Amino acid sequence: MGRTIAILVGRLIFGAVFLVATSFKFMDMSGTATYIAAAGFPFPLLLAWLAAIFELALAAAFFTGVFFSPASLLAGVYVIFLALAFHGPGRWSGNQAEFGFFIDHFTFLAGLLFAAVHGPGNALVVWLGAARRFA
């Protein structure tokens, strides 16, 4: 029972993190685009929308358990991309907190990798035929 609860709480935390992130993007898409542009990326508004939609899909995968392991791996790649693009070594000298933000992403990656290997558990999982094979 404890294992089931721990897995479910972990899934809910992952889902909530991505749901909150996507909510902030949808509430201020132009602000997100400005942040993306400041990091030097082209087409910032398009990238902001793509990020919001991607994060919403990740949240759905964590909440439902559908394609849980692939979603965990994709989230891990995304989180490390964010760490490097927005909190990488070039930003550390101007603000030491950026190093902490950078490291936090790797802690998140560790949890996502663990989740990818161990799957969504059996509690509150939506099984969609082939999705069971990829959980």
N, C-alpha and C positions, 0 to 999 in steps of 0.2 A: 504494500500500500504506500509506503514512504517513497519508493522509487517512482511509482506512478504519479504521485503528487509532485515530486521534484521535477520530473520531465515535463509535466503539464505546466507548472509554474514557469519553468525555463522557456517553454514555447510561448507562453503568454507574455513574458518579458520581452523576448525577441520581437514578437508581433507588435507589442505596444511601442517599442523603440522606433520601429519603422513606420508605424501608423502616426506617431507624433511627428516624426521627421517629415512625412508626406503632408500632414496637416499644415505644418508651418509653411511648406512650399505653396500649397494651394491658397493659403490665406494671404501670402505676399509673393506671388510669382515674380513680380518685377524686382523685388528685393533679392530674391534668390538668383535671378538672372544677373543682377548687378554684382553679386558676390562671385558668381561664376566668371563673369567678364573680368573682374579684378584679378582673378587667378590666371588670366591670359587665354582663356578658351574662346574659340569662335562660336558663333550662333548661341549665345548664352540663354536666350529665351527658349529656344528649342531644347537645349540641354536641360534646362530647369524643368520643363514639362516632361521630358523623358525620364528624368530622375524621379519626379513625383509619381509617375505611373509605375515605374520599376519598383519603387519603395512600397507602393500600394500592393503590387503583386506579391512582393516578399512578405508583407504583413499577412495577406490572405493565405499564403502557403504556411506560415507559422501558426496561424490561428486554426486552420483546418487540418494541417498535416499533409495536405495534397502536395506531392512532389517535394516533400520536406528536405530530403538529403541534397538533391540538386539545388534547391533554393538556398540551403545553408552554405553550400560551396560558392554559389554565385554571390551571395551576400558577403562572404569572406573576401572574395576578389574585389568586390565593390568597396568594402570597408578599407582595404589596404590601398586601393586607388585613391580614396578620399583622404587617407592619411598622408600619402605622398603629395597629392595635388594641392591640398589646402593647409597642411600642417607640417610639411617636410622640412628638411634641414635648412633650406634657405630662409625660413621664417624664425628660426630659433634665436638668432642673435638679437633681433628686434624685440622679442617677447619670449621670455623663458617659459611661460605657460604653454606656448605652442608645442614645446617638447613633451609636456605632459599630455596634451591632446593627441599628439602623434603616438605616444606609447599606449594610451587608452585604446586606440584602434586595434593594436595587436592583442590586447587582453580580450577584446570583443571577438577578434579572429579566433583566438584559442577556444572560446566557447562555441563558436559556429562550427569549427572543425570537429569538436567533440560531439556536437549535435548531429552533424552530417554522418558521422560513423555510427552513432547509436540509434538514430532514427527518432520518429515522433512519439514513440510509445504506443499504447493502445487506447488511451483515454481521449475521448472527443476527437477522434480522427475520422475524417471523411475518406472512405476508400472508393476510388473511381476506377475500377477494372485495372488497367495497366498501371495506374498510379501506385498501386500496392507494390508492384515490382521495383519501383524507383524510390520508395520511401526509405 
